[in-house]
């Protein structure tokens, strides 16, 4: 009887450990613009920075470089992005950027776009992605 209890407890411990390990490797941690404002902006350490794209701030530059502003509602930061821009990228869209600060400007080369479960096509049709219906 004691042997069975020990095996059950050992199994539970292994399952909990594996679940925590898997969750920690699949979780993306990022700084908001307010948190990053306290971060050392002169550091060359790479971080992930998240926020919402400020309306009418996106400017396409030379050689594929894009400049825009992001905010979390408190602090606005300038972003210089040199990478592939996802099709869902637009004003007021949530983004997570991977990069570094230099002279108060965040330079990034990798972007994830945060979106909801609704998709609006070019013709104005609204689709619910979660339930796969119009």
N, CA, C and O atoms as CSV, one atom per row, in Angstrom:
chain,resi,resn,atom,element,x,y,z
A,1,UNK,N,N,0.818,-1.194,0.000
A,1,UNK,CA,C,0.000,0.000,0.000
A,1,UNK,C,C,0.867,1.265,0.000
A,1,UNK,O,O,0.608,2.189,-0.771
A,2,UNK,N,N,1.892,1.311,0.858
A,2,UNK,CA,C,2.780,2.471,0.914
A,2,UNK,C,C,3.530,2.638,-0.399
A,2,UNK,O,O,3.786,3.759,-0.839
A,3,UNK,N,N,3.880,1.514,-1.023
A,3,UNK,CA,C,4.615,1.562,-2.291
A,3,UNK,C,C,3.760,2.206,-3.379
A,3,UNK,O,O,4.275,2.977,-4.189
A,4,UNK,N,N,2.466,1.903,-3.408
A,4,UNK,CA,C,1.557,2.485,-4.395
A,4,UNK,C,C,1.413,3.989,-4.199
A,4,UNK,O,O,1.377,4.739,-5.174
A,5,UNK,N,N,1.331,4.435,-2.951
A,5,UNK,CA,C,1.206,5.856,-2.658
A,5,UNK,C,C,2.458,6.601,-3.087
A,5,UNK,O,O,2.378,7.697,-3.641
A,6,UNK,N,N,3.609,6.006,-2.830
A,6,UNK,CA,C,4.883,6.631,-3.233
A,6,UNK,C,C,4.951,6.739,-4.752
A,6,UNK,O,O,5.385,7.767,-5.273
A,7,UNK,N,N,4.533,5.705,-5.471
A,7,UNK,CA,C,4.552,5.739,-6.934
A,7,UNK,C,C,3.575,6.782,-7.476
A,7,UNK,O,O,3.881,7.469,-8.451
A,8,UNK,N,N,2.416,6.904,-6.857
A,8,UNK,CA,C,1.430,7.894,-7.292
A,8,UNK,C,C,1.969,9.305,-7.063
A,8,UNK,O,O,1.874,10.162,-7.941
A,9,UNK,N,N,2.534,9.540,-5.878
A,9,UNK,CA,C,3.105,10.862,-5.589
A,9,UNK,C,C,4.265,11.182,-6.530
A,9,UNK,O,O,4.388,12.314,-6.997
A,10,UNK,N,N,5.107,10.206,-6.808
A,10,UNK,CA,C,6.219,10.402,-7.746
A,10,UNK,C,C,5.688,10.738,-9.143
A,10,UNK,O,O,6.238,11.604,-9.824
A,11,UNK,N,N,4.635,10.063,-9.566
A,11,UNK,CA,C,4.022,10.355,-10.865
A,11,UNK,C,C,3.452,11.760,-10.930
A,11,UNK,O,O,3.592,12.444,-11.944
A,12,UNK,N,N,2.806,12.196,-9.847
A,12,UNK,CA,C,2.248,13.552,-9.793
A,12,UNK,C,C,3.361,14.584,-9.860
A,12,UNK,O,O,3.242,15.581,-10.573
A,13,UNK,N,N,4.446,14.353,-9.120
A,13,UNK,CA,C,5.577,15.280,-9.133
A,13,UNK,C,C,6.170,15.373,-10.535
A,13,UNK,O,O,6.489,16.473,-10.986
A,14,UNK,N,N,6.325,14.275,-11.223
A,14,UNK,CA,C,6.885,14.274,-12.581
A,14,UNK,C,C,5.965,15.021,-13.542
A,14,UNK,O,O,6.442,15.789,-14.377
A,15,UNK,N,N,4.661,14.807,-13.437
A,15,UNK,CA,C,3.705,15.487,-14.320
A,15,UNK,C,C,3.714,16.994,-14.070
A,15,UNK,O,O,3.706,17.775,-15.022
A,16,UNK,N,N,3.731,17.410,-12.811
A,16,UNK,CA,C,3.767,18.839,-12.486
A,16,UNK,C,C,5.057,19.469,-12.989
A,16,UNK,O,O,5.033,20.552,-13.574
A,17,UNK,N,N,6.190,18.795,-12.764
A,17,UNK,CA,C,7.480,19.311,-13.233
A,17,UNK,C,C,7.488,19.461,-14.755
A,17,UNK,O,O,7.921,20.490,-15.274
A,18,UNK,N,N,7.015,18.446,-15.467
A,18,UNK,CA,C,6.998,18.498,-16.928
A,18,UNK,C,C,6.067,19.605,-17.427
A,18,UNK,O,O,6.390,20.297,-18.393
A,19,UNK,N,N,4.917,19.774,-16.777
A,19,UNK,CA,C,3.978,20.827,-17.184
A,19,UNK,C,C,4.579,22.214,-17.001
A,19,UNK,O,O,4.454,23.067,-17.880
A,20,UNK,N,N,5.231,22.443,-15.865
A,20,UNK,CA,C,5.862,23.739,-15.615
A,20,UNK,C,C,6.987,23.982,-16.605
A,20,UNK,O,O,7.143,25.096,-17.105
A,21,UNK,N,N,7.759,22.972,-16.888
A,21,UNK,CA,C,8.881,23.098,-17.831
A,21,UNK,C,C,8.377,23.437,-19.242
A,21,UNK,O,O,8.938,24.309,-19.906
A,22,UNK,N,N,7.351,22.769,-19.686
A,22,UNK,CA,C,6.793,23.024,-21.017
A,22,UNK,C,C,6.187,24.424,-21.078
A,22,UNK,O,O,6.388,25.138,-22.061
A,23,UNK,N,N,5.450,24.825,-20.044
A,23,UNK,CA,C,4.829,26.154,-20.026
A,23,UNK,C,C,5.879,27.256,-20.026
A,23,UNK,O,O,5.689,28.286,-20.673
A,24,UNK,N,N,6.971,27.060,-19.320
A,24,UNK,CA,C,7.996,28.113,-19.255
A,24,UNK,C,C,8.752,28.258,-20.569
A,24,UNK,O,O,9.203,29.358,-20.890
A,25,UNK,N,N,8.904,27.194,-21.332
A,25,UNK,CA,C,9.605,27.313,-22.614
A,25,UNK,C,C,8.708,27.867,-23.710
A,25,UNK,O,O,9.210,28.372,-24.714
A,26,UNK,N,N,7.390,27.785,-23.540
A,26,UNK,CA,C,6.461,28.275,-24.554
A,26,UNK,C,C,5.854,29.624,-24.205
A,26,UNK,O,O,4.947,30.082,-24.900
A,27,UNK,N,N,6.324,30.264,-23.160
A,27,UNK,CA,C,5.805,31.549,-22.732
A,27,UNK,C,C,6.760,32.654,-23.155
A,27,UNK,O,O,7.974,32.532,-22.998
A,28,UNK,N,N,6.203,33.730,-23.691
A,28,UNK,CA,C,7.010,34.871,-24.112
A,28,UNK,C,C,6.846,35.978,-23.073
A,28,UNK,O,O,5.744,36.482,-22.855
A,29,UNK,N,N,7.940,36.343,-22.447
A,29,UNK,CA,C,7.929,37.445,-21.504
A,29,UNK,C,C,8.454,38.682,-22.209
A,29,UNK,O,O,9.440,38.616,-22.944
A,30,UNK,N,N,7.789,39.817,-21.983
A,30,UNK,CA,C,8.235,41.050,-22.619
A,30,UNK,C,C,7.989,42.226,-21.693
A,30,UNK,O,O,7.162,42.160,-20.784
A,31,UNK,N,N,8.722,43.303,-21.940
A,31,UNK,CA,C,8.549,44.539,-21.193
A,31,UNK,C,C,7.509,45.399,-21.902
A,31,UNK,O,O,7.462,45.420,-23.131
A,32,UNK,N,N,6.677,46.107,-21.144
A,32,UNK,CA,C,5.826,47.130,-21.728
A,32,UNK,C,C,6.692,48.378,-21.909
A,32,UNK,O,O,7.822,48.425,-21.423
A,33,UNK,N,N,6.170,49.375,-22.598
A,33,UNK,CA,C,6.967,50.584,-22.810
A,33,UNK,C,C,7.223,51.313,-21.489
A,33,UNK,O,O,8.272,51.938,-21.327
A,34,UNK,N,N,6.292,51.243,-20.554
A,34,UNK,CA,C,6.498,51.865,-19.246
A,34,UNK,C,C,7.613,51.154,-18.483
A,34,UNK,O,O,8.480,51.802,-17.897
A,35,UNK,N,N,7.589,49.826,-18.492
A,35,UNK,CA,C,8.633,49.062,-17.815
A,35,UNK,C,C,9.986,49.283,-18.477
A,35,UNK,O,O,11.001,49.413,-17.793
A,36,UNK,N,N,10.003,49.326,-19.795
A,36,UNK,CA,C,11.263,49.498,-20.524
A,36,UNK,C,C,11.816,50.901,-20.346
A,36,UNK,O,O,13.016,51.117,-20.513
A,37,UNK,N,N,10.958,51.858,-20.010
A,37,UNK,CA,C,11.427,53.218,-19.767
A,37,UNK,C,C,12.374,53.244,-18.570
A,37,UNK,O,O,13.285,54.070,-18.513
A,38,UNK,N,N,12.159,52.346,-17.621
A,38,UNK,CA,C,13.054,52.224,-16.471
A,38,UNK,C,C,14.281,51.372,-16.793
A,38,UNK,O,O,15.283,51.423,-16.080
A,39,UNK,N,N,14.198,50.597,-17.862
A,39,UNK,CA,C,15.289,49.725,-18.286
A,39,UNK,C,C,16.440,50.581,-18.799
A,39,UNK,O,O,16.218,51.683,-19.301
A,40,UNK,N,N,17.632,50.097,-18.680
A,40,UNK,CA,C,18.793,50.859,-19.144
A,40,UNK,C,C,18.748,50.973,-20.666
A,40,UNK,O,O,18.991,49.993,-21.371
A,41,UNK,N,N,18.441,52.157,-21.169
A,41,UNK,CA,C,18.290,52.366,-22.606
A,41,UNK,C,C,19.631,52.372,-23.334
A,41,UNK,O,O,19.665,52.323,-24.564
A,42,UNK,N,N,20.711,52.429,-22.607
A,42,UNK,CA,C,22.028,52.413,-23.243
A,42,UNK,C,C,22.610,51.009,-23.270
A,42,UNK,O,O,23.674,50.787,-23.848
A,43,UNK,N,N,21.927,50.072,-22.655
A,43,UNK,CA,C,22.406,48.694,-22.623
A,43,UNK,C,C,22.258,48.060,-23.998
A,43,UNK,O,O,21.297,48.340,-24.714
A,44,UNK,N,N,23.202,47.211,-24.367
A,44,UNK,CA,C,23.101,46.524,-25.655
A,44,UNK,C,C,22.453,45.149,-25.494
A,44,UNK,O,O,22.474,44.336,-26.418
A,45,UNK,N,N,21.881,44.897,-24.329
A,45,UNK,CA,C,21.185,43.639,-24.085
A,45,UNK,C,C,19.900,43.587,-24.899
A,45,UNK,O,O,19.155,44.566,-24.954
A,46,UNK,N,N,19.639,42.441,-25.535
A,46,UNK,CA,C,18.407,42.272,-26.309
A,46,UNK,C,C,17.258,41.964,-25.357
A,46,UNK,O,O,17.392,41.170,-24.426
A,47,UNK,N,N,16.132,42.610,-25.615
A,47,UNK,CA,C,14.920,42.367,-24.832
A,47,UNK,C,C,13.738,42.269,-25.774
A,47,UNK,O,O,13.841,42.580,-26.961
A,48,UNK,N,N,12.614,41.832,-25.230
A,48,UNK,CA,C,11.347,41.858,-25.965
A,48,UNK,C,C,10.535,43.020,-25.416
A,48,UNK,O,O,10.406,43.189,-24.204
A,49,UNK,N,N,9.991,43.816,-26.325
A,49,UNK,CA,C,9.243,45.016,-25.971
A,49,UNK,C,C,7.860,44.929,-26.595
A,49,UNK,O,O,7.735,44.659,-27.789
A,50,UNK,N,N,6.819,45.156,-25.800
A,50,UNK,CA,C,5.461,45.060,-26.310
A,50,UNK,C,C,4.694,46.354,-26.150
A,50,UNK,O,O,4.952,47.132,-25.232
A,51,UNK,N,N,3.756,46.578,-27.041
A,51,UNK,CA,C,2.908,47.754,-26.988
A,51,UNK,C,C,1.980,47.789,-28.182
A,51,UNK,O,O,1.922,46.845,-28.970
A,52,UNK,N,N,1.251,48.893,-28.309
A,52,UNK,CA,C,0.325,49.082,-29.421
A,52,UNK,C,C,0.877,50.144,-30.362
A,52,UNK,O,O,1.410,51.159,-29.914
A,53,UNK,N,N,0.750,49.913,-31.656
A,53,UNK,CA,C,1.240,50.850,-32.663
A,53,UNK,C,C,0.403,52.120,-32.613
A,53,UNK,O,O,-0.825,52.061,-32.684
A,54,UNK,N,N,1.056,53.258,-32.492
A,54,UNK,CA,C,0.379,54.550,-32.437
A,54,UNK,C,C,-0.168,54.879,-33.825
A,54,UNK,O,O,0.529,54.707,-34.824
A,55,UNK,N,N,-1.419,55.355,-33.888
A,55,UNK,CA,C,-2.062,55.678,-35.165
A,55,UNK,C,C,-1.263,56.700,-35.952
A,55,UNK,O,O,-0.727,57.654,-35.388
A,56,UNK,N,N,-1.189,56.494,-37.250
A,56,UNK,CA,C,-0.531,57.389,-38.203
A,56,UNK,C,C,0.948,57.632,-37.889
A,56,UNK,O,O,1.471,58.700,-38.204
A,57,UNK,N,N,1.624,56.670,-37.278
A,57,UNK,CA,C,3.036,56.855,-36.953
A,57,UNK,C,C,3.965,56.019,-37.823
A,57,UNK,O,O,5.183,56.178,-37.746
A,58,UNK,N,N,3.418,55.133,-38.647
A,58,UNK,CA,C,4.244,54.221,-39.448
A,58,UNK,C,C,4.793,54.953,-40.661
A,58,UNK,O,O,4.045,55.525,-41.453
A,59,UNK,N,N,6.138,54.923,-40.794
A,59,UNK,CA,C,6.810,55.551,-41.931
A,59,UNK,C,C,7.781,54.547,-42.531
A,59,UNK,O,O,8.671,54.040,-41.847
A,60,UNK,N,N,7.602,54.268,-43.806
A,60,UNK,CA,C,8.515,53.372,-44.516
A,60,UNK,C,C,9.757,54.156,-44.910
A,60,UNK,O,O,9.672,55.222,-45.519
A,61,UNK,N,N,10.895,53.615,-44.557
A,61,UNK,CA,C,12.148,54.288,-44.878
A,61,UNK,C,C,12.880,53.607,-46.006
A,61,UNK,O,O,12.329,52.771,-46.723
A,62,UNK,N,N,14.133,53.986,-46.146
A,62,UNK,CA,C,14.965,53.418,-47.197
A,62,UNK,C,C,15.404,52.001,-46.822
A,62,UNK,O,O,15.515,51.662,-45.644
A,63,UNK,N,N,15.647,51.190,-47.837
A,63,UNK,CA,C,16.182,49.838,-47.682
A,63,UNK,C,C,15.334,48.952,-46.770
A,63,UNK,O,O,15.876,48.108,-46.056
A,64,UNK,N,N,14.033,49.131,-46.785
A,64,UNK,CA,C,13.132,48.267,-46.029
A,64,UNK,C,C,13.023,48.576,-44.553
A,64,UNK,O,O,12.380,47.824,-43.821
A,65,UNK,N,N,13.622,49.645,-44.096
A,65,UNK,CA,C,13.528,50.021,-42.686
A,65,UNK,C,C,12.212,50.754,-42.448
A,65,UNK,O,O,11.830,51.629,-43.225
A,66,UNK,N,N,11.524,50.391,-41.367
A,66,UNK,CA,C,10.254,51.006,-41.017
A,66,UNK,C,C,10.387,51.667,-39.647
A,66,UNK,O,O,10.923,51.073,-38.711
A,67,UNK,N,N,9.895,52.898,-39.539
A,67,UNK,CA,C,9.918,53.618,-38.269
A,67,UNK,C,C,8.487,53.831,-37.811
A,67,UNK,O,O,7.630,54.224,-38.602
A,68,UNK,N,N,8.224,53.570,-36.523
A,68,UNK,CA,C,6.899,53.797,-35.970
A,68,UNK,C,C,7.011,53.980,-34.465
A,68,UNK,O,O,8.081,53.807,-33.881
A,69,UNK,N,N,5.893,54.330,-33.849
A,69,UNK,CA,C,5.828,54.536,-32.409
A,69,UNK,C,C,4.937,53.463,-31.804
A,69,UNK,O,O,3.959,53.038,-32.418
A,70,UNK,N,N,5.286,53.021,-30.581
A,70,UNK,CA,C,4.397,52.128,-29.839
A,70,UNK,C,C,4.175,52.712,-28.448
A,70,UNK,O,O,4.973,53.509,-27.955
A,71,UNK,N,N,3.077,52.298,-27.833
A,71,UNK,CA,C,2.749,52.772,-26.492
A,71,UNK,C,C,1.974,51.697,-25.743
A,71,UNK,O,O,1.364,50.810,-26.340
A,72,UNK,N,N,2.017,51.801,-24.422
A,72,UNK,CA,C,1.156,50.968,-23.585
A,72,UNK,C,C,0.070,51.826,-22.950
A,72,UNK,O,O,-0.645,51.380,-22.053
A,73,UNK,N,N,-0.045,53.064,-23.428
A,73,UNK,CA,C,-1.009,54.000,-22.891
A,73,UNK,C,C,-0.373,55.041,-21.987
A,73,UNK,O,O,-0.993,56.054,-21.665
A,74,UNK,N,N,0.870,54.789,-21.576
A,74,UNK,CA,C,1.574,55.718,-20.698
A,74,UNK,C,C,2.797,56.327,-21.368
A,74,UNK,O,O,2.943,57.548,-21.410
A,75,UNK,N,N,3.669,55.486,-21.888
A,75,UNK,CA,C,4.936,55.930,-22.467
A,75,UNK,C,C,4.958,55.570,-23.949
A,75,UNK,O,O,4.608,54.453,-24.331
A,76,UNK,N,N,5.374,56.529,-24.783
A,76,UNK,CA,C,5.504,56.300,-26.228
A,76,UNK,C,C,6.982,56.140,-26.555
A,76,UNK,O,O,7.816,56.918,-26.091
A,77,UNK,N,N,7.305,55.119,-27.363
A,77,UNK,CA,C,8.692,54.868,-27.749
A,77,UNK,C,C,8.827,54.788,-29.256
A,77,UNK,O,O,7.929,54.315,-29.952
A,78,UNK,N,N,9.960,55.258,-29.748
A,78,UNK,CA,C,10.272,55.195,-31.169
A,78,UNK,C,C,10.901,53.845,-31.480
A,78,UNK,O,O,11.783,53.372,-30.763
A,79,UNK,N,N,10.428,53.232,-32.567
A,79,UNK,CA,C,10.924,51.930,-32.992
A,79,UNK,C,C,11.498,52.070,-34.397
A,79,UNK,O,O,10.877,52.672,-35.273
A,80,UNK,N,N,12.682,51.512,-34.602
A,80,UNK,CA,C,13.264,51.362,-35.937
A,80,UNK,C,C,13.270,49.864,-36.206
A,80,UNK,O,O,13.976,49.108,-35.538
A,81,UNK,N,N,12.482,49.440,-37.187
A,81,UNK,CA,C,12.326,48.017,-37.466
A,81,UNK,C,C,12.946,47.676,-38.813
A,81,UNK,O,O,12.627,48.288,-39.832
A,82,UNK,N,N,13.835,46.692,-38.801
A,82,UNK,CA,C,14.492,46.229,-40.020
A,82,UNK,C,C,14.286,44.724,-40.121
A,82,UNK,O,O,15.135,43.938,-39.699
A,83,UNK,N,N,13.167,44.340,-40.677
A,83,UNK,CA,C,12.844,42.928,-40.797
A,83,UNK,C,C,11.556,42.745,-41.574
A,83,UNK,O,O,11.029,43.680,-42.175
A,84,UNK,N,N,11.068,41.524,-41.547
A,84,UNK,CA,C,9.833,41.175,-42.250
A,84,UNK,C,C,8.635,41.686,-41.458
A,84,UNK,O,O,8.485,41.368,-40.279
A,85,UNK,N,N,7.786,42.473,-42.103
A,85,UNK,CA,C,6.583,43.005,-41.453
A,85,UNK,C,C,5.415,42.072,-41.763
A,85,UNK,O,O,5.077,41.869,-42.929
A,86,UNK,N,N,4.795,41.502,-40.723
A,86,UNK,CA,C,3.653,40.606,-40.949
A,86,UNK,C,C,2.494,41.337,-41.619
A,86,UNK,O,O,2.345,42.548,-41.458
A,87,UNK,N,N,1.675,40.603,-42.368
A,87,UNK,CA,C,0.550,41.198,-43.093
A,87,UNK,C,C,-0.469,41.832,-42.147
A,87,UNK,O,O,-1.144,42.785,-42.535
A,88,UNK,N,N,-0.599,41.334,-40.925
A,88,UNK,CA,C,-1.578,41.858,-39.981
A,88,UNK,C,C,-1.126,43.150,-39.307
A,88,UNK,O,O,-1.902,43.751,-38.564
A,89,UNK,N,N,0.095,43.589,-39.543
A,89,UNK,CA,C,0.622,44.803,-38.921
A,89,UNK,C,C,-0.165,46.016,-39.390
A,89,UNK,O,O,-0.324,46.235,-40.591
A,90,UNK,N,N,-0.664,46.815,-38.425
A,90,UNK,CA,C,-1.434,48.015,-38.746
A,90,UNK,C,C,-1.497,48.920,-37.519
A,90,UNK,O,O,-1.039,48.547,-36.439
A,91,UNK,N,N,-2.066,50.111,-37.693
A,91,UNK,CA,C,-2.230,51.044,-36.577
A,91,UNK,C,C,-3.080,50.417,-35.475
A,91,UNK,O,O,-3.997,49.643,-35.745
A,92,UNK,N,N,-2.760,50.765,-34.232
A,92,UNK,CA,C,-3.486,50.314,-33.040
A,92,UNK,C,C,-3.413,48.811,-32.813
A,92,UNK,O,O,-4.169,48.282,-31.998
A,93,UNK,N,N,-2.523,48.108,-33.509
A,93,UNK,CA,C,-2.359,46.667,-33.361
A,93,UNK,C,C,-1.294,46.401,-32.301
A,93,UNK,O,O,-0.294,47.117,-32.241
A,94,UNK,N,N,-1.491,45.391,-31.474
A,94,UNK,CA,C,-0.497,44.994,-30.489
A,94,UNK,C,C,0.666,44.285,-31.157
A,94,UNK,O,O,0.468,43.424,-32.014
A,95,UNK,N,N,1.883,44.651,-30.763
A,95,UNK,CA,C,3.090,44.024,-31.310
A,95,UNK,C,C,4.047,43.681,-30.181
A,95,UNK,O,O,4.052,44.334,-29.137
A,96,UNK,N,N,4.855,42.655,-30.398
A,96,UNK,CA,C,5.965,42.320,-29.517
A,96,UNK,C,C,7.206,42.318,-30.388
A,96,UNK,O,O,7.278,41.593,-31.380
A,97,UNK,N,N,8.177,43.127,-30.018
A,97,UNK,CA,C,9.392,43.318,-30.806
A,97,UNK,C,C,10.596,42.796,-30.047
A,97,UNK,O,O,10.681,42.935,-28.826
A,98,UNK,N,N,11.525,42.195,-30.772
A,98,UNK,CA,C,12.764,41.697,-30.187
A,98,UNK,C,C,13.893,42.592,-30.682
A,98,UNK,O,O,14.091,42.730,-31.889
A,99,UNK,N,N,14.638,43.203,-29.754
A,99,UNK,CA,C,15.704,44.096,-30.179
A,99,UNK,C,C,16.461,44.695,-29.016
A,99,UNK,O,O,16.554,44.090,-27.948
A,100,UNK,N,N,17.004,45.891,-29.222
A,100,UNK,CA,C,17.845,46.535,-28.217
A,100,UNK,C,C,17.685,48.050,-28.298
A,100,UNK,O,O,17.252,48.591,-29.316
A,101,UNK,N,N,18.039,48.718,-27.213
A,101,UNK,CA,C,18.004,50.178,-27.156
A,101,UNK,C,C,19.360,50.755,-27.547
A,101,UNK,O,O,20.410,50.212,-27.202
A,102,UNK,N,N,19.310,51.868,-28.275
A,102,UNK,CA,C,20.506,52.641,-28.570
A,102,UNK,C,C,20.090,54.107,-28.654
A,102,UNK,O,O,19.292,54.484,-29.512
A,103,UNK,N,N,20.637,54.932,-27.757
A,103,UNK,CA,C,20.318,56.366,-27.698
A,103,UNK,C,C,18.825,56.634,-27.560
A,103,UNK,O,O,18.300,57.563,-28.175
A,104,UNK,N,N,18.141,55.829,-26.758
A,104,UNK,CA,C,16.725,56.034,-26.499
A,104,UNK,C,C,15.788,55.533,-27.580
A,104,UNK,O,O,14.573,55.693,-27.462
A,105,UNK,N,N,16.325,54.930,-28.632
A,105,UNK,CA,C,15.517,54.377,-29.725
A,105,UNK,C,C,15.636,52.867,-29.680
A,105,UNK,O,O,16.722,52.331,-29.460
A,106,UNK,N,N,14.521,52.177,-29.887
A,106,UNK,CA,C,14.523,50.715,-29.864
A,106,UNK,C,C,14.689,50.194,-31.281
A,106,UNK,O,O,13.852,50.463,-32.144
A,107,UNK,N,N,15.768,49.448,-31.531
A,107,UNK,CA,C,16.043,48.845,-32.825
A,107,UNK,C,C,15.640,47.383,-32.774
A,107,UNK,O,O,16.049,46.644,-31.879
A,108,UNK,N,N,14.836,46.975,-33.740
A,108,UNK,CA,C,14.296,45.622,-33.739
A,108,UNK,C,C,14.423,44.988,-35.122
A,108,UNK,O,O,14.428,45.675,-36.143
A,109,UNK,N,N,14.526,43.660,-35.125
A,109,UNK,CA,C,14.571,42.919,-36.386
A,109,UNK,C,C,13.610,41.732,-36.389
A,109,UNK,O,O,13.604,40.931,-37.324
A,110,UNK,N,N,12.797,41.624,-35.334
A,110,UNK,CA,C,11.843,40.521,-35.247
A,110,UNK,C,C,10.558,41.035,-34.610
A,110,UNK,O,O,10.600,41.736,-33.598
A,111,UNK,N,N,9.413,40.687,-35.202
A,111,UNK,CA,C,8.133,41.203,-34.726
A,111,UNK,C,C,7.084,40.094,-34.689
A,111,UNK,O,O,6.976,39.288,-35.613
A,112,UNK,N,N,6.320,40.074,-33.608
A,112,UNK,CA,C,5.122,39.249,-33.499
A,112,UNK,C,C,3.940,40.195,-33.403
A,112,UNK,O,O,4.012,41.210,-32.711
A,113,UNK,N,N,2.852,39.874,-34.090
A,113,UNK,CA,C,1.653,40.703,-34.062
A,113,UNK,C,C,0.615,39.993,-33.206
A,113,UNK,O,O,0.307,38.821,-33.422
A,114,UNK,N,N,0.078,40.724,-32.228
A,114,UNK,CA,C,-0.984,40.193,-31.376
A,114,UNK,C,C,-2.316,40.574,-32.010
A,114,UNK,O,O,-2.523,41.731,-32.375
A,115,UNK,N,N,-3.212,39.611,-32.140
A,115,UNK,CA,C,-4.491,39.894,-32.789
A,115,UNK,C,C,-5.621,39.194,-32.058
A,115,UNK,O,O,-5.389,38.305,-31.238
A,116,UNK,N,N,-6.855,39.604,-32.363
A,116,UNK,CA,C,-8.009,38.944,-31.778
A,116,UNK,C,C,-8.489,37.851,-32.724
A,116,UNK,O,O,-7.816,37.544,-33.708
A,117,UNK,N,N,-9.633,37.267,-32.438
A,117,UNK,CA,C,-10.134,36.156,-33.239
A,117,UNK,C,C,-11.061,36.573,-34.362
A,117,UNK,O,O,-11.732,35.724,-34.949
A,118,UNK,N,N,-11.117,37.856,-34.678
A,118,UNK,CA,C,-11.921,38.308,-35.803
A,118,UNK,C,C,-10.999,38.748,-36.931
A,118,UNK,O,O,-9.973,39.389,-36.702
A,119,UNK,N,N,-11.378,38.398,-38.136
A,119,UNK,CA,C,-10.645,38.814,-39.317
A,119,UNK,C,C,-11.597,39.572,-40.221
A,119,UNK,O,O,-12.695,39.096,-40.509
A,120,UNK,N,N,-11.184,40.750,-40.669
A,120,UNK,CA,C,-11.986,41.533,-41.601
A,120,UNK,C,C,-11.247,41.541,-42.933
A,120,UNK,O,O,-10.122,42.030,-43.033
A,121,UNK,N,N,-11.900,40.990,-43.954
A,121,UNK,CA,C,-11.267,40.920,-45.272
A,121,UNK,C,C,-11.320,42.283,-45.956
A,121,UNK,O,O,-11.950,43.212,-45.451
A,122,UNK,N,N,-10.654,42.399,-47.111
A,122,UNK,CA,C,-10.608,43.661,-47.843
A,122,UNK,C,C,-11.992,44.140,-48.282
A,122,UNK,O,O,-12.219,45.342,-48.420
A,123,UNK,N,N,-12.917,43.201,-48.501
A,123,UNK,CA,C,-14.261,43.593,-48.929
A,123,UNK,C,C,-15.191,43.907,-47.744
A,123,UNK,O,O,-16.381,44.151,-47.944
A,124,UNK,N,N,-14.655,43.902,-46.511
A,124,UNK,CA,C,-15.435,44.269,-45.336
A,124,UNK,C,C,-16.122,43.108,-44.650
A,124,UNK,O,O,-16.787,43.308,-43.633
A,125,UNK,N,N,-15.983,41.903,-45.172
A,125,UNK,CA,C,-16.600,40.719,-44.571
A,125,UNK,C,C,-15.887,40.382,-43.258
A,125,UNK,O,O,-14.656,40.354,-43.221
A,126,UNK,N,N,-16.642,40.123,-42.175
A,126,UNK,CA,C,-16.065,39.814,-40.870
A,126,UNK,C,C,-16.165,38.310,-40.634
A,126,UNK,O,O,-17.232,37.717,-40.790
A,127,UNK,N,N,-15.044,37.703,-40.258
A,127,UNK,CA,C,-14.997,36.274,-39.992
A,127,UNK,C,C,-14.578,36.046,-38.543
A,127,UNK,O,O,-13.693,36.733,-38.032
A,128,UNK,N,N,-15.220,35.074,-37.877
A,128,UNK,CA,C,-14.842,34.671,-36.529
A,128,UNK,C,C,-13.890,33.494,-36.664
A,128,UNK,O,O,-14.314,32.379,-36.970
A,129,UNK,N,N,-12.612,33.739,-36.439
A,129,UNK,CA,C,-11.586,32.728,-36.666
A,129,UNK,C,C,-11.742,31.557,-35.715
A,129,UNK,O,O,-11.495,30.412,-36.093
A,130,UNK,N,N,-12.149,31.832,-34.481
A,130,UNK,CA,C,-12.261,30.772,-33.489
A,130,UNK,C,C,-13.323,29.752,-33.862
A,130,UNK,O,O,-13.129,28.556,-33.644
A,131,UNK,N,N,-14.443,30.203,-34.421
A,131,UNK,CA,C,-15.541,29.303,-34.766
A,131,UNK,C,C,-15.640,29.026,-36.253
A,131,UNK,O,O,-16.534,28.300,-36.688
A,132,UNK,N,N,-14.733,29.593,-37.041
A,132,UNK,CA,C,-14.674,29.393,-38.490
A,132,UNK,C,C,-15.991,29.710,-39.197
A,132,UNK,O,O,-16.448,28.935,-40.036
A,133,UNK,N,N,-16.601,30.849,-38.860
A,133,UNK,CA,C,-17.830,31.230,-39.540
A,133,UNK,C,C,-17.903,32.729,-39.719
A,133,UNK,O,O,-17.181,33.478,-39.060
A,134,UNK,N,N,-18.778,33.168,-40.615
A,134,UNK,CA,C,-18.969,34.592,-40.889
A,134,UNK,C,C,-19.810,35.215,-39.811
A,134,UNK,O,O,-20.087,36.413,-39.860
